[in-house]
Each structure stands twice: as structure tokens, then as C-alpha cells.
Amino acid sequence: SILSLYLSAFLFFVVTLYLEQMRNGTFSDKSGAAGFYHKGTRTITDGNHRINAAIKYYLSTGNDKFISSLLNNGNFIINNPINYGYKSYKFPVIR
């Protein structure tokens, strides 16, 4: 599962911009996302807008290539984010 640390930080136009880039082939997923990996769950601390756009892309196309590449190219610390003072939220998807 994927969790987000920035529930209120979503800006619709940024997610829409990334989604459009994914659709037209100009999106760069080389930097990936970042955060924590603990007990099978990735908690995103950097890349929330990109992951949200990738989820929207998957929901509209059935293709998870951007979710996979952002997670696989990411930097995830193997530790519980609670140990660092983070509170997690279920990852919302802007529709």
C-alpha cells in the first residue's frame, strides 16, 4: 500500500500538469519518489503530486508504468516513519 504525508498539499493544477505530461510522453520519472518503507507499506514524503498523477493515469488507462517507475526509481528508507515524527494518511486521488 501507499500512504501520503501531505494530505492537504495537493494542488489540482500540478497534478493535472503531470498527468498531461504522462499522457503526451513528456513526463520524466527518473527522480522517482522518496519516503519510508515499513512492513510492506511505502510512505511518500517527496513526490506526492507525481504519485497522485501516476495513480490517476493508472485509473484512466489501466497501465501502472508510472507508479512502478516512480517507486522503483525512488529513495525509500527502511524504517517506521513514526520514529521520525511523521503522521501518515491514506493517499487521496484527485478525480
Stockholm file with secondary structure:
# STOCKHOLM 1.0

chainA/1-95         SILSLYLSAFLFFVVTLYLEQMRNGTFSDKSGAAGFYHKGTRTITDGNHRINAAIKYYLSTGNDKFISSLLNNGNFIINNPINYGYKSYKFPVIR
#=GR chainA/1-95 SS CEEESCGGGCCHHHHHHHHHHHHHTCCCCSSCCEEEEETTEEEEEECHHHHHHHHHHHHHHSCCHHHHHHHHTSEEEESCGGGGTCCCEECCCCC
#=GC SS_cons        CEEESCGGGCCHHHHHHHHHHHHHTCCCCSSCCEEEEETTEEEEEECHHHHHHHHHHHHHHSCCHHHHHHHHTSEEEESCGGGGTCCCEECCCCC
//
